[in-house]
């Protein structure tokens, strides 16, 4: 009699997503799970970051260029770009190019933490090398004098103790002025960014010059400081209180109002408002008349279990 062959059980999951993958030979990009499975970013920001990482170098990714391709509005795309920049997946810097113009350079990172560690290690190595060159100059050649006859020893009186010289203190390692400075702390960012929140923050910044003429900001300054003001508004601070905290008692003369606003947005950030704990009311059970907590009246947990298993029909257990 032939031996029956055992059929291996299927390894496909009984619930959830099932991947039907086909091996790709062209037209694909490698995206890190640090971006595709990020828990602190919106799905719009994750999708936009995936699209940006799949583009070739040199492609324009401005708000208007992206809005011309996708159905989302410019405000939503701008909010998503701010999220990517806040979490380190994008970095925008302004550089001067030929002709005296200023252009924006955008860098896309697939591993922000590793890139930050590499930049920090390079800056630390450069600072140590610069400090070593500043503190330890090349030693001058030592000239050995000709041997001379030793002088006769001078007797020392017994009453005078020998003089003991203390060793020279160790040199202080002072960094060179040319050493790179540590990056400034990041600007606050709202936990739940939205277009209305950013619009209100931008209007507040643009209107500061009405009540405080010294704080006349450019369009670029308003765009950069908007996330910080949005974080204040999200924490329940009224617009009038934000305006007073940012513009009260400025230094005289005020040369850089945008830098002062950035410093105050970071240093004076209020704590988040604690979430209110909902109070569940007490109910009386319809069957046993005992008290239990529930948003709606009915039966307690034990009585619901009794009712669930009190059916007259038999309960069939699957093998």
C-alpha positions as CSV (number, residue, x, y, z in Angstrom):
1,X,0.0,0.0,0.0
2,X,1.4,3.4,-1.0
3,X,2.3,5.8,1.8
4,X,0.1,8.8,1.9
5,X,1.9,12.1,1.5
6,X,1.2,14.7,4.2
7,X,0.2,18.1,2.7
8,X,2.0,21.0,4.4
9,X,-0.4,23.6,5.9
10,X,-0.5,26.9,4.2
11,X,1.6,29.6,5.8
12,X,-0.7,32.4,4.7
13,X,-2.1,34.4,7.6
14,X,-5.8,33.7,8.5
15,X,-6.5,37.5,8.8
16,X,-4.9,40.8,7.8
17,X,-3.0,41.7,4.7
18,X,-1.6,39.0,2.4
19,X,1.3,40.1,0.1
20,X,1.2,38.9,-3.5
21,X,4.7,39.9,-4.5
22,X,6.2,39.7,-8.0
23,X,10.0,40.1,-8.5
24,X,10.7,43.5,-9.9
25,X,13.6,44.1,-12.4
26,X,13.0,47.8,-13.2
27,X,10.9,50.7,-12.1
28,X,11.2,50.3,-8.3
29,X,12.8,52.2,-5.4
30,X,14.1,51.0,-2.0
31,X,12.3,52.8,0.8
32,X,13.3,52.4,4.5
33,X,10.7,51.2,7.0
34,X,11.8,54.2,9.1
35,X,9.7,56.3,6.7
36,X,7.0,53.9,5.5
37,X,6.1,52.7,9.1
38,X,6.7,56.0,11.0
39,X,4.2,56.4,13.9
40,X,4.5,60.1,14.4
41,X,3.8,61.4,10.9
42,X,0.6,61.6,8.9
43,X,-0.1,59.3,6.0
44,X,0.2,62.3,3.6
45,X,3.7,63.0,4.9
46,X,4.7,59.4,4.6
47,X,3.4,59.1,1.1
48,X,5.0,62.4,0.0
49,X,8.3,61.3,1.5
50,X,8.1,58.0,-0.3
51,X,7.5,59.9,-3.6
52,X,10.4,62.2,-3.0
53,X,12.8,59.4,-2.2
54,X,11.8,57.7,-5.5
55,X,12.6,60.8,-7.6
56,X,16.0,61.2,-9.4
57,X,18.5,63.8,-8.1
58,X,17.8,67.3,-9.4
59,X,14.0,67.0,-9.7
60,X,12.1,70.1,-8.3
61,X,9.9,69.3,-5.3
62,X,8.5,72.7,-4.5
63,X,4.9,73.1,-3.2
64,X,3.6,74.4,-6.6
65,X,5.4,71.6,-8.5
66,X,3.9,68.9,-6.3
67,X,0.4,70.5,-6.3
68,X,0.5,70.4,-10.1
69,X,0.9,66.6,-9.9
70,X,-1.2,65.5,-7.0
71,X,-4.8,66.4,-6.0
72,X,-3.9,67.7,-2.5
73,X,-3.9,71.5,-2.0
74,X,-0.7,73.6,-1.6
75,X,-1.5,74.1,2.2
76,X,-1.7,70.3,2.8
77,X,1.5,69.6,0.8
78,X,3.3,72.4,2.7
79,X,2.3,70.9,6.0
80,X,3.5,67.5,4.9
81,X,6.9,68.9,3.9
82,X,7.2,70.6,7.3
83,X,6.6,67.2,8.9
84,X,9.3,65.6,6.9
85,X,11.7,68.4,7.7
86,X,10.8,68.2,11.4
87,X,11.5,64.5,11.6
88,X,14.8,64.8,9.7
89,X,13.8,63.2,6.3
90,X,14.2,66.6,4.5
91,X,16.7,69.4,5.1
92,X,16.4,72.7,3.2
93,X,19.2,75.3,3.1
94,X,19.6,78.5,1.2
95,X,22.8,78.9,-0.9
96,X,24.1,81.7,-3.1
97,X,24.6,80.6,-6.7
98,X,26.0,82.2,-9.8
99,X,24.7,85.7,-10.7
100,X,24.2,86.6,-7.0
101,X,20.9,84.7,-6.7
102,X,19.9,82.7,-3.7
103,X,18.6,79.2,-4.3
104,X,17.1,76.6,-1.9
105,X,18.9,73.3,-1.7
106,X,16.8,70.3,-0.5
107,X,18.4,67.1,0.8
108,X,16.4,63.9,1.3
109,X,17.5,61.4,3.9
110,X,16.5,57.7,4.1
111,X,18.1,57.3,7.6
112,X,18.1,60.6,9.5
113,X,19.6,59.2,12.7
114,X,22.6,57.7,10.9
115,X,23.2,60.8,8.9
116,X,23.1,62.9,12.1
117,X,25.5,60.7,13.8
118,X,27.9,60.8,10.8
119,X,27.7,64.6,10.7
120,X,28.3,64.8,14.5
121,X,31.3,62.5,14.3
122,X,32.8,64.5,11.5
123,X,32.3,67.8,13.3
124,X,33.8,66.3,16.5
125,X,36.8,65.0,14.7
126,X,37.4,68.3,13.0
127,X,37.1,70.2,16.3
128,X,39.6,67.8,18.0
129,X,42.1,68.2,15.2
130,X,41.8,72.0,15.2
131,X,42.2,72.1,19.0
132,X,45.2,69.9,18.8
133,X,46.9,72.1,16.3
134,X,46.1,75.2,18.3
135,X,47.3,73.8,21.7
136,X,50.2,71.5,20.7
137,X,52.5,73.4,18.3
138,X,55.4,71.6,16.7
139,X,58.2,71.2,19.2
140,X,61.4,73.2,18.5
141,X,64.6,71.3,18.1
142,X,66.4,70.8,21.4
143,X,70.0,71.9,21.4
144,X,72.2,69.8,23.7
145,X,74.9,72.0,25.4
146,X,78.4,70.9,25.8
147,X,79.3,69.1,29.0
148,X,80.8,71.3,31.6
149,X,82.4,70.3,34.9
150,X,79.9,70.1,37.7
151,X,80.1,72.9,40.3
152,X,81.1,72.1,43.8
153,X,78.2,71.3,46.1
154,X,77.0,74.1,48.3
155,X,76.1,73.1,51.8
156,X,72.6,73.8,52.8
157,X,71.9,74.9,56.4
158,X,70.0,72.4,58.4
159,X,67.4,75.1,59.5
160,X,66.2,75.8,55.9
161,X,64.0,73.1,54.4
162,X,64.5,72.2,50.8
163,X,62.4,74.1,48.3
164,X,59.8,71.8,46.5
165,X,58.5,73.0,43.2
166,X,55.0,72.2,42.3
167,X,54.4,70.7,38.8
168,X,53.0,73.0,36.2
169,X,49.3,72.7,35.7
170,X,48.0,70.8,32.7
171,X,47.1,72.9,29.7
172,X,43.4,73.7,29.2
173,X,41.9,72.3,26.1
174,X,40.2,75.4,24.6
175,X,38.4,74.8,21.3
176,X,39.6,77.0,18.4
177,X,37.3,79.8,17.2
178,X,37.2,78.1,13.9
179,X,35.8,74.9,15.3
180,X,32.2,74.1,14.2
181,X,29.5,75.0,16.6
182,X,26.8,72.6,17.7
183,X,23.5,72.9,15.8
184,X,20.8,75.0,17.5
185,X,17.9,73.3,19.2
186,X,15.0,72.5,16.9
187,X,11.9,74.7,16.6
188,X,8.8,73.4,18.4
189,X,6.4,71.5,16.1
190,X,2.7,70.7,16.7
191,X,1.8,67.1,17.5
192,X,-1.3,67.2,15.3
193,X,-0.4,69.6,12.4
194,X,-3.3,70.9,10.2
195,X,-3.7,73.5,7.6
196,X,-6.1,75.8,9.7
197,X,-3.6,75.7,12.6
198,X,-0.7,76.7,10.4
199,X,-2.8,79.4,8.7
200,X,-3.7,81.0,12.1
201,X,0.0,80.9,13.2
202,X,1.1,82.5,9.9
203,X,-1.5,85.3,10.3
204,X,-0.3,85.9,13.9
205,X,3.3,86.3,12.8
206,X,2.5,88.5,9.8
207,X,0.4,90.8,12.1
208,X,3.1,91.3,14.7
209,X,4.3,94.5,13.1
210,X,0.8,96.1,13.7
211,X,1.1,96.0,17.5
212,X,5.0,95.9,17.6
213,X,6.5,97.8,14.6
214,X,10.0,96.5,15.5
215,X,9.0,92.9,14.5
216,X,8.5,93.4,10.8
217,X,9.2,89.9,9.3
218,X,9.9,88.8,5.8
219,X,7.9,86.1,4.0
220,X,10.7,83.6,4.5
221,X,10.8,84.4,8.3
222,X,7.1,83.9,8.6
223,X,7.3,80.5,6.8
224,X,10.2,79.3,9.1
225,X,8.6,80.4,12.4
226,X,5.0,79.2,11.6
227,X,5.5,75.7,13.1
228,X,6.7,77.1,16.4
229,X,3.7,79.4,16.8
230,X,1.4,76.5,15.8
231,X,2.9,74.4,18.6
232,X,2.0,77.2,21.1
233,X,-1.5,77.5,19.8
234,X,-2.0,73.7,19.9
235,X,-1.1,73.8,23.6
236,X,-4.0,76.1,24.3
237,X,-2.2,79.5,24.5
238,X,-4.4,82.3,23.2
239,X,-3.1,84.4,20.2
240,X,-3.0,87.5,22.4
241,X,-0.9,85.7,25.0
242,X,1.5,84.4,22.3
243,X,1.8,87.9,20.8
244,X,2.7,89.4,24.2
245,X,5.2,86.6,25.1
246,X,7.1,87.0,21.8
247,X,7.2,90.8,21.6
248,X,7.3,92.0,25.2
249,X,10.4,94.0,26.3
250,X,12.7,93.6,23.2
251,X,16.4,94.5,23.4
252,X,17.4,98.0,22.2
253,X,18.5,98.1,19.4
254,X,16.7,95.1,17.9
255,X,18.9,94.0,15.0
256,X,17.5,90.5,14.3
257,X,13.8,90.2,15.2
258,X,13.4,86.7,13.6
259,X,16.3,85.3,15.7
260,X,14.7,86.7,18.9
261,X,11.4,85.2,18.0
262,X,12.9,81.8,17.4
263,X,14.8,81.9,20.7
264,X,11.6,82.8,22.6
265,X,9.5,80.2,20.9
266,X,12.0,77.5,22.1
267,X,12.9,78.9,25.5
268,X,9.4,80.0,26.7
269,X,7.4,77.0,25.2
270,X,4.6,76.2,27.7
271,X,3.9,72.6,28.8
272,X,1.2,70.7,26.9
273,X,-2.3,70.8,28.4
274,X,-3.0,67.5,30.2
275,X,-5.8,65.5,28.7
276,X,-9.0,65.5,30.7
277,X,-9.9,62.0,32.0
278,X,-13.5,61.2,31.2
279,X,-15.7,60.3,34.1
280,X,-17.8,57.2,33.5
281,X,-21.1,57.4,35.3
282,X,-22.5,54.7,37.7
283,X,-25.4,52.5,36.5
284,X,-27.5,50.0,38.3
285,X,-27.6,46.5,36.8
286,X,-31.0,45.5,35.4
287,X,-30.6,41.9,36.6
288,X,-28.7,42.0,39.9
289,X,-29.2,45.7,40.8
290,X,-25.5,46.1,41.6
291,X,-23.7,49.3,40.7
292,X,-21.2,49.3,37.8
293,X,-19.6,52.0,35.6
294,X,-20.8,52.3,32.0
295,X,-21.8,55.2,29.7
296,X,-25.2,53.5,29.0
297,X,-27.6,51.6,31.3
298,X,-27.9,47.9,31.1
299,X,-26.3,44.8,32.7
300,X,-23.0,44.4,34.4
301,X,-20.3,42.3,33.0
302,X,-21.1,39.1,34.9
303,X,-24.8,39.3,34.1
304,X,-24.0,39.8,30.4
305,X,-21.9,36.7,30.5
306,X,-24.7,34.8,32.1
307,X,-27.1,36.0,29.4
308,X,-24.7,35.1,26.6
309,X,-24.4,31.5,27.8
310,X,-28.1,31.0,28.8
311,X,-29.3,30.3,25.2
312,X,-31.5,27.2,24.9
313,X,-29.8,26.1,21.6
314,X,-26.5,24.0,22.0
315,X,-23.2,25.8,21.3
316,X,-21.0,24.1,18.7
317,X,-17.3,24.4,19.1
318,X,-15.2,24.3,16.0
319,X,-12.6,21.5,15.8
